[in-house]
């Protein structure tokens, strides 16, 4: 089995919110300063027990150390290319990166709310979608009351923009 991995179909957008950047830098700091030294210490203790070929703690610890190092390398490289978007756009009535958007499905009348964020900070629990998602791509530069047609894997969807905000829901109304 080779280590070759074909390139991704589409490159990920190198944008991130300040909150997402903090999460990634905190994870990198935790892995490098806390988790890796713990695992290294455990591997050293397991190695001191003797025969390493049948030492499960040693083998597992080395595997865990490789996984931590892989994640540290990924985070280090990714953080170098990411651009933190911490300013509101000049036209806050339009949908851009970082916007909280509320839309209505034209077919069902169902209301959907989401935030457009970078691909490194997608969170379905918070309703954060990637700027690379078909829904987000179709919404870019739209304003309130615009009709948006989205090509989805399940078929075409039509939505109406109900609101656009650059402040989290529940805080001061600020566009």
C-alpha positions in Angstrom: 0.0 0.0 0.0 1.5 3.3 -1.0 1.3 6.6 0.8 0.1 8.4 -2.4 -3.0 10.5 -1.9 -4.6 12.2 -4.9 -5.1 15.9 -4.6 -8.5 17.1 -3.4 -11.0 18.0 -6.1 -11.4 21.5 -4.9 -9.0 23.5 -2.7 -10.5 24.6 0.6 -11.0 28.3 1.1 -8.3 29.7 3.4 -10.5 32.0 5.4 -11.4 31.6 9.1 -13.2 33.6 11.7 -11.3 34.9 14.8 -13.3 32.3 16.9 -12.3 29.5 14.6 -8.6 30.6 14.6 -8.6 30.6 18.4 -10.0 27.1 18.5 -7.3 25.8 16.2 -4.5 27.6 18.0 -5.7 26.4 21.3 -5.8 22.8 20.0 -2.3 23.1 18.6 -1.1 24.5 21.9 -2.8 21.8 23.9 -1.4 19.0 21.7 2.1 20.4 21.7 2.4 21.6 25.4 0.2 19.1 27.3 -0.8 16.0 25.4 2.4 15.2 23.6 4.6 15.4 26.7 2.1 13.2 28.6 2.2 10.5 25.8 6.0 10.8 25.5 6.4 10.2 29.3 4.0 7.2 29.1 6.0 5.7 26.1 9.3 6.2 28.0 7.9 4.4 31.1 6.5 1.6 28.9 9.9 1.2 27.1 11.6 0.9 30.5 9.6 -2.2 31.2 11.6 -4.4 28.9 10.7 -6.2 25.7 9.1 -3.7 23.4 7.9 -6.1 20.7 5.1 -7.5 23.0 4.6 -4.4 25.1 1.0 -3.2 24.3 1.4 0.1 26.2 4.6 0.9 24.2 3.1 0.0 20.8 -0.1 2.0 21.5 1.8 5.0 22.9 4.0 5.1 19.8 0.9 5.0 17.6 -0.8 7.7 19.6 2.4 9.8 19.4 2.4 9.5 15.6 -1.3 10.6 15.4 -0.5 13.6 17.6 2.5 14.6 15.5 0.4 14.2 12.3 -2.3 16.6 13.7 0.4 19.1 15.0 1.9 19.1 11.5 -1.5 19.6 9.9 -2.5 22.5 12.2 0.9 24.2 11.9 0.7 24.2 8.1 -3.0 25.1 7.9 -2.6 28.0 10.4 0.2 29.4 8.2 -2.1 29.8 5.2 -5.4 30.8 6.9 -6.5 34.4 6.7 -8.4 35.7 9.7 -11.4 37.7 8.7 -12.2 40.0 11.6 -13.8 43.0 10.0 -17.4 43.4 8.9 -17.9 44.0 5.1 -18.3 47.5 3.8 -21.9 46.6 2.8 -23.4 44.7 5.8 -26.7 44.3 4.1 -25.2 41.8 1.7 -24.2 38.2 2.6 -20.4 37.6 2.8 -18.1 35.5 4.9 -19.0 35.4 8.6 -22.7 36.4 8.1 -25.5 34.9 10.1 -28.3 34.3 7.6 -31.9 33.4 7.9 -33.7 32.0 4.9 -37.1 30.6 4.1 -37.5 27.5 1.9 -39.9 28.5 -0.9 -41.4 24.9 -1.2 -42.0 24.2 2.5 -42.0 27.6 4.1 -39.5 26.3 6.6 -37.1 28.8 8.1 -33.4 28.0 8.3 -30.6 29.9 10.1 -26.9 29.4 9.6 -23.6 31.2 9.7 -21.1 31.1 6.8 -17.7 30.2 8.1 -14.4 28.6 6.8 -14.1 24.9 6.0 -12.0 24.4 9.2 -14.8 25.4 11.5 -17.9 23.7 10.3 -20.2 22.8 13.2 -23.7 21.3 12.5 -24.7 21.8 16.2 -24.2 25.6 15.9 -25.5 25.6 12.3 -22.2 26.8 10.8 -21.7 25.9 7.2 -18.6 26.2 5.0 -18.2 29.0 2.5 -17.5 26.2 0.0 -20.9 24.6 0.5 -23.4 25.0 -2.4 -25.8 26.8 -0.1 -23.2 29.4 1.0 -21.9 29.9 -2.5 -25.4 30.6 -3.8 -26.0 33.1 -1.0 -22.9 35.2 -1.4 -23.7 38.9 -2.2 -27.4 38.4 -1.8 -29.5 40.8 0.3 -32.8 40.6 2.2 -35.8 39.5 0.1 -33.6 38.1 -2.7 -34.5 34.8 -4.2 -31.7 32.2 -4.2 -31.6 29.1 -6.3 -29.3 26.4 -4.8 -28.2 23.3 -6.7 -28.1 20.6 -4.0 -27.4 16.9 -4.2 -31.1 16.2 -3.5 -32.2 18.6 -6.2 -32.7 22.3 -6.8 -33.9 24.4 -3.9 -35.3 27.9 -3.9 -34.9 30.1 -0.8 -35.8 33.7 0.2 -33.3 35.7 2.3 -35.1 36.8 5.5 -32.3 38.5 7.4 -28.5 39.1 7.3 -26.5 40.0 10.4 -22.8 40.1 11.4 -23.6 39.8 15.1 -24.5 36.5 16.8 -28.2 35.9 17.2 -29.5 37.1 20.5 -27.0 40.0 20.8 -27.4 43.6 19.8 -28.9 44.0 16.4 -26.0 45.0 14.3 -25.7 44.5 10.6 
